[in-house]
Amino acid sequence: MSDTPSDTPFPHTPPGNGGDSSFRSDPTDPESLDRSVAAAAMRLAAEKGWRHVGLLEVAQAAGVPLSRFHHRYRSRVDLLGAVSRVADATVLAADAPADPTETARDRLFDVMMRRFDALRPFREGLRAVMHDLPAEPATALAYSCSFGRSMAWMLRAAGIDPDRRGGTALVAGLGAVQARAMRVFLDDDSADLSRTMAALDIGLRRAERWGATFCRWTGRRGPMGRESGREPAGSAT
């Protein structure tokens, strides 16, 4: 994890002054675009509340022309998707092969903590999102698809294939673990995110136990093709 956390991913640039420099550096790069838009959206959410954030204001704050903006961000759900993609890209950029000597649970723990670390700059905005999102069930439901894709890629980063049989349960299980740990993360002011680490570890271990029990009842195998009782991550994460 990073040793220099910051809750300000990009310097604030008032609307009309060109927006974030990462977009200006390469306007054709989708990842640069996502970083600019995610930073602007979460900054505005922290300042005024998620329910008051609109697409036009985000485009202006990010310095992105509407002619470019509308192709990728057609609703406020897409703003949340940008935040997820930025975090996912940070984790996947490591592109390190899974260590076969580690358990699947340990690999997932490392991947998910790297994702939480990548979300640190957006924490204030995410806190506002979590506060307001329950009043927007349609937005929350629409975002669930993007969230599921993120969890599937985190499984892949940990060397677990969610495209095999039982992958839907793996994605759902990891999503539930992440959602619980997120509530701790949003108020975790420790330098090393120790409270978040503890919550994530508890969640993964609990999911592991549930998965092992489920596999014993159904006779299924774990995510790596071994008997669930011999695979420490089971099939619930």
C-alpha positions as CSV (number, residue, x, y, z in Angstrom):
1,M,0.0,0.0,0.0
2,S,1.0,3.6,-0.5
3,D,2.9,5.2,2.3
4,T,1.7,8.7,1.4
5,P,-2.1,8.7,1.4
6,S,-3.9,11.8,0.4
7,D,-7.5,12.8,0.3
8,T,-6.9,15.2,-2.6
9,P,-6.2,13.3,-5.8
10,F,-5.9,16.4,-8.0
11,P,-5.6,20.1,-7.2
12,H,-9.0,21.9,-7.3
13,T,-9.4,23.9,-10.5
14,P,-12.5,26.1,-10.7
15,P,-14.9,25.5,-13.6
16,G,-13.9,27.4,-16.7
17,N,-10.1,27.3,-16.0
18,G,-9.4,24.2,-18.0
19,G,-10.2,21.5,-15.4
20,D,-7.8,18.8,-14.4
21,S,-4.4,18.7,-16.1
22,S,-4.5,14.9,-16.4
23,F,-7.3,15.3,-19.0
24,R,-5.4,18.0,-20.9
25,S,-2.3,15.8,-21.0
26,D,-4.0,13.2,-23.2
27,P,-7.7,13.8,-24.1
28,T,-7.8,10.6,-26.1
29,D,-6.8,8.4,-23.1
30,P,-9.9,6.8,-21.4
31,E,-8.0,6.3,-18.2
32,S,-6.9,9.9,-18.0
33,L,-10.5,10.9,-18.7
34,D,-11.8,8.7,-15.9
35,R,-9.3,10.1,-13.5
36,S,-10.3,13.6,-14.2
37,V,-14.0,12.9,-14.0
38,A,-13.8,10.7,-10.9
39,A,-11.7,13.4,-9.1
40,A,-14.2,16.2,-10.1
41,A,-17.3,14.1,-9.2
42,M,-16.0,13.1,-5.8
43,R,-14.7,16.5,-5.0
44,L,-18.1,18.0,-5.7
45,A,-19.9,15.3,-3.8
46,A,-17.7,16.1,-0.8
47,E,-18.4,19.8,-1.1
48,K,-22.2,19.7,-1.7
49,G,-23.5,16.2,-1.3
50,W,-23.9,13.5,-3.9
51,R,-27.5,14.2,-4.5
52,H,-26.6,17.7,-5.8
53,V,-23.9,16.6,-8.2
54,G,-24.9,16.9,-11.9
55,L,-23.2,15.8,-15.1
56,L,-22.8,19.3,-16.5
57,E,-21.1,20.6,-13.4
58,V,-18.8,17.6,-13.3
59,A,-17.8,18.1,-17.0
60,Q,-17.1,21.7,-16.3
61,A,-15.1,21.0,-13.1
62,A,-13.1,18.4,-14.9
63,G,-12.5,20.7,-17.9
64,V,-13.9,18.0,-20.3
65,P,-15.8,19.3,-23.4
66,L,-19.4,17.9,-23.5
67,S,-18.6,16.6,-27.0
68,R,-16.2,14.1,-25.3
69,F,-18.0,13.8,-22.0
70,H,-21.3,12.5,-23.3
71,H,-19.8,9.5,-25.0
72,R,-18.6,8.0,-21.8
73,Y,-20.8,9.5,-19.0
74,R,-24.4,9.4,-19.9
75,S,-25.8,9.3,-16.3
76,R,-24.6,9.8,-12.8
77,V,-24.2,6.1,-12.5
78,D,-21.3,6.4,-15.0
79,L,-19.6,8.9,-12.6
80,L,-19.5,6.1,-9.9
81,G,-18.3,3.7,-12.6
82,A,-15.4,6.1,-13.3
83,V,-14.3,5.9,-9.6
84,S,-14.4,2.1,-9.7
85,R,-12.4,2.0,-12.9
86,V,-9.7,4.2,-11.5
87,A,-9.3,2.0,-8.5
88,D,-9.4,-1.2,-10.6
89,A,-6.8,0.2,-13.0
90,T,-4.5,1.0,-10.1
91,V,-4.7,-2.6,-8.8
92,L,-4.4,-4.2,-12.2
93,A,-1.4,-2.0,-13.2
94,A,0.8,-4.2,-11.0
95,D,0.0,-7.2,-13.3
96,A,1.9,-9.5,-11.0
97,P,1.3,-13.2,-11.3
98,A,-0.4,-14.9,-8.4
99,D,1.9,-16.4,-5.9
100,P,1.0,-20.1,-5.7
101,T,2.5,-20.4,-2.2
102,E,-0.2,-18.0,-0.9
103,T,-3.7,-19.0,-0.1
104,A,-6.5,-17.6,-2.3
105,R,-7.8,-15.7,0.8
106,D,-4.4,-14.0,1.3
107,R,-4.2,-13.0,-2.3
108,L,-7.7,-11.6,-2.2
109,F,-6.8,-9.7,1.0
110,D,-3.8,-8.1,-0.7
111,V,-5.7,-7.2,-3.8
112,M,-8.6,-5.7,-1.9
113,M,-6.4,-3.6,0.3
114,R,-4.6,-2.2,-2.7
115,R,-8.0,-1.3,-4.0
116,F,-9.0,0.5,-0.8
117,D,-5.6,2.3,-0.9
118,A,-6.5,3.5,-4.4
119,L,-9.8,4.8,-3.2
120,R,-8.3,6.9,-0.4
121,P,-8.2,10.1,-2.5
122,F,-11.9,9.8,-3.1
123,R,-12.9,9.0,0.5
124,E,-14.7,12.2,1.4
125,G,-16.7,12.0,-1.8
126,L,-17.5,8.4,-1.3
127,R,-18.7,9.2,2.2
128,A,-21.2,11.6,0.7
129,V,-22.3,9.0,-1.9
130,M,-22.9,6.4,0.8
131,H,-25.0,8.9,2.7
132,D,-27.2,9.8,-0.2
133,L,-27.4,6.7,-2.3
134,P,-30.0,4.9,-0.2
135,A,-32.5,7.6,-1.3
136,E,-31.7,6.7,-4.9
137,P,-32.5,3.0,-5.3
138,A,-32.5,3.2,-9.1
139,T,-29.0,4.6,-9.2
140,A,-27.8,2.0,-6.7
141,L,-29.3,-0.8,-8.7
142,A,-27.9,0.5,-12.0
143,Y,-24.4,0.8,-10.4
144,S,-24.5,-2.8,-9.1
145,C,-23.6,-4.1,-12.6
146,S,-20.4,-1.9,-12.7
147,F,-19.6,-2.9,-9.1
148,G,-19.9,-6.6,-10.0
149,R,-17.5,-6.2,-12.9
150,S,-15.0,-4.6,-10.6
151,M,-15.3,-7.5,-8.1
152,A,-14.8,-10.0,-10.9
153,W,-11.6,-8.3,-12.0
154,M,-10.3,-8.2,-8.4
155,L,-10.8,-12.0,-8.3
156,R,-8.8,-12.3,-11.5
157,A,-6.1,-10.1,-10.1
158,A,-5.9,-12.6,-7.2
159,G,-5.6,-15.6,-9.6
160,I,-9.2,-16.8,-9.1
161,D,-11.3,-17.3,-12.3
162,P,-14.8,-15.9,-11.9
163,D,-15.7,-17.1,-15.4
164,R,-15.8,-20.8,-14.3
165,R,-18.8,-22.5,-12.7
166,G,-19.7,-20.9,-9.4
167,G,-18.2,-17.5,-10.5
168,T,-21.4,-15.6,-9.8
169,A,-21.4,-16.7,-6.2
170,L,-17.7,-15.7,-5.9
171,V,-18.4,-12.2,-7.3
172,A,-21.4,-11.8,-5.0
173,G,-19.5,-13.0,-2.0
174,L,-16.6,-10.7,-2.5
175,G,-19.0,-7.8,-3.1
176,A,-20.6,-8.4,0.2
177,V,-17.3,-8.5,2.0
178,Q,-16.1,-5.3,0.3
179,A,-19.4,-3.5,1.1
180,R,-19.0,-4.3,4.8
181,A,-15.3,-3.3,4.9
182,M,-16.2,-0.1,3.0
183,R,-18.3,1.2,5.9
184,V,-15.2,0.8,8.1
185,F,-12.9,2.3,5.5
186,L,-14.9,5.5,5.2
187,D,-14.1,6.4,8.8
188,D,-10.7,4.8,9.1
189,D,-8.3,7.6,10.0
190,S,-5.3,5.2,10.8
191,A,-2.2,5.8,8.7
192,D,-2.0,2.1,7.6
193,L,-5.8,1.5,7.3
194,S,-5.5,-1.0,10.2
195,R,-9.2,-0.9,11.0
196,T,-10.1,-1.6,7.3
197,M,-7.6,-4.4,7.2
198,A,-9.1,-6.0,10.3
199,A,-12.6,-5.7,8.9
200,L,-11.6,-7.1,5.5
201,D,-9.8,-10.0,7.2
202,I,-12.8,-10.9,9.3
203,G,-15.1,-10.7,6.3
204,L,-12.9,-12.9,4.1
205,R,-12.5,-15.5,6.9
206,R,-16.3,-15.6,7.5
207,A,-16.9,-15.9,3.8
208,E,-14.4,-18.7,3.6
209,R,-16.2,-20.6,6.4
210,W,-19.6,-20.2,4.7
211,G,-18.2,-21.3,1.4
212,A,-16.6,-24.4,2.8
213,T,-19.9,-25.3,4.5
214,F,-21.8,-24.8,1.3
215,C,-19.4,-26.9,-0.7
216,R,-19.6,-29.7,1.8
217,W,-23.4,-29.7,1.6
218,T,-23.5,-29.6,-2.2
219,G,-20.3,-31.6,-3.0
220,R,-19.0,-28.8,-5.1
221,R,-15.4,-27.9,-5.5
222,G,-13.6,-24.6,-4.6
223,P,-12.7,-21.9,-7.1
224,M,-9.3,-23.4,-8.0
225,G,-10.8,-26.8,-8.8
226,R,-9.8,-28.5,-5.6
227,E,-12.0,-29.9,-2.8
228,S,-13.3,-26.9,-0.8
229,G,-11.9,-28.2,2.4
230,R,-8.4,-28.2,1.0
231,E,-8.6,-24.7,-0.6
232,P,-8.3,-22.0,2.1
233,A,-10.5,-19.5,0.2
234,G,-13.4,-21.9,-0.3
235,S,-15.9,-20.6,-2.9
236,A,-17.5,-17.8,-1.0
237,T,-15.2,-14.9,-1.7
